[in-house]
Amino acid sequence: MRKNIVAGNWKMNKTLQEGMALAAELNEVLKGASLNCDVVIGTPFIHLASVAAAVDSAKIGVAAQNCADKESGAYTGEISASMVKSTGAAYVILGHSERRAYYGETAATLKTKVELALKNELTPIFCIGEVLEEREAGKHFEVVKQQIEDSLFELSAQDFGKIVLAYEPVWAIGTGKTASAAQAQEIHAFIRQTLAAKYGQEVADATSILYGGSCNAGNAKELFSNPDVDGGLIGGASLKVADFKAIIDAFN
């Protein structure tokens, strides 16, 4: 049985003090709550150790938003997977469209990052998705299939089973546009079929695939009701506890 997951991606928001206050508020709100999904918060690097120590790990998992493609060494400003793991974080978001677009992350770079994350017993939340031009040209299936194949398909079935996928229609991130529930289900089902063709139906059925495009309290329930949508990777709506909790509650 695959997990339902609601993961917040804070991106480059919140000072350490603001982030600690947000994490403390979420921790308090979830205390005693009966949850039907795993909850994850992806904080900036400088928050990781403090937030991981401050929240109830049974209720809230902590994620880094990235990690380096090197193990250690003279790479000023980089943070390795082992450093992320040492903070108490359990997840790392990799391949986010912003990392691909603004920082030139390639399929080969991401392949290495995934391998290092797994080596350090982190769960990668691996992002895939098409831009507007690719969607309008009808290339969205081709694009996501290529992204998965190029970075993940050299993994063993056992290692692939440790991956969480997040489909993000890049045209719907921060734009207010959202893929319809039917569009989300269509491509999530395609992704699962792609996994089944490579690793078999059992692995495909066990893989959590999250939706990551302007998911909010108003549309979460409809999106999550789709059989192949297993939760969300939430951006702006994860920065306010009331909004984030409403999305978590979409699984109740």
Sequence and secondary structure as in RCSB ss.txt:
>XXXX:A:sequence
MRKNIVAGNWKMNKTLQEGMALAAELNEVLKGASLNCDVVIGTPFIHLASVAAAVDSAKIGVAAQNCADKESGAY
TGEISASMVKSTGAAYVILGHSERRAYYGETAATLKTKVELALKNELTPIFCIGEVLEEREAGKHFEVVKQQIED
SLFELSAQDFGKIVLAYEPVWAIGTGKTASAAQAQEIHAFIRQTLAAKYGQEVADATSILYGGSCNAGNAKELFS
NPDVDGGLIGGASLKVADFKAIIDAFN
>XXXX:A:secstr
    EEEEE  S   HHHHHHHHHHHHHHHTT   SSEEEEEE GGGHHHHHHHS TTTEEEEES   SSSSSS 
TT   HHHHHHTT  EEEES HHHHHHH   HHHHHHHHHHHHHTT EEEEEE   HHHHHTT HHHHHHHHHHH
HHTTS HHHHTT EEEE  GGGSSSS    HHHHHHHHHHHHHHHHHHH HHHHHH  EEE SS  TTTHHHHHT
STT  EEEESGGGSSHHHHHHHHGGG 
